[in-house]
């Protein structure tokens, strides 16, 4: 049931996009592009599923850089692509440092931007995340993760525009992210990473 729900949530941006008429897509938008550079803190939920709780495999909180590119399809509707390079995530087992892996977590989000709010520009978003896990080295190779992750993203944030082009940004996302954990060839459970991200950055719109 969870897998079915996750797949349905991941499809929501596509469904929402299909609701726009052809005339909406052709609407001209001034300053259609928006770029942000953000510092992001990832707080992992570390949910232990299917027997993994006995092993206590957890990811440590981490901070990463991020670049976000948005394109406004019309006045209030934008698509945002969030990008970074593969980030190192430290892994604990039973509370002790046990190794690390690399995570590359791009997200694509469909946003609604509230208009006529002055310099403060709030928005809400819903989209999909794909996280690629690589360079896994846990317990000197004795443990591994054996699946990348696709899940839904929920977002809220705002830009405060200092002038026509420049502003500051605050953003919160909840990301569905999970992976299977194995020791040797035996799957010992699933780690629900499901991070909440808090971001602060600079905005440039043109």
QUIJO-V838472 format. One record per run of one state. SS is the DSSP state (hx for helix, st for strand, lp for the rest). FROM is the first residue (numbers start at 0). LEN is the number of residues. If there is no record, write none. Layout:
BEGIN
ss = {SS/SS}
from = {FROM/FROM}
len = {LEN/LEN}
END
This chain:
BEGIN
ss = {lp/hx/lp/hx/lp/st/lp/st/lp/hx/lp/st/lp/st/lp/st/lp/st/lp/st/lp/st/hx/lp/st/lp/st/lp/st/lp/st/lp/st/lp/st/lp}
from = {0/1/18/21/25/32/43/46/49/51/54/56/59/61/72/76/83/86/93/95/113/119/138/141/142/145/148/161/165/175/177/183/185/192/195/205}
len = {1/17/3/4/7/11/3/3/2/3/2/3/2/11/4/7/3/7/2/18/6/19/3/1/3/3/13/4/10/2/6/2/7/3/10/1}
END
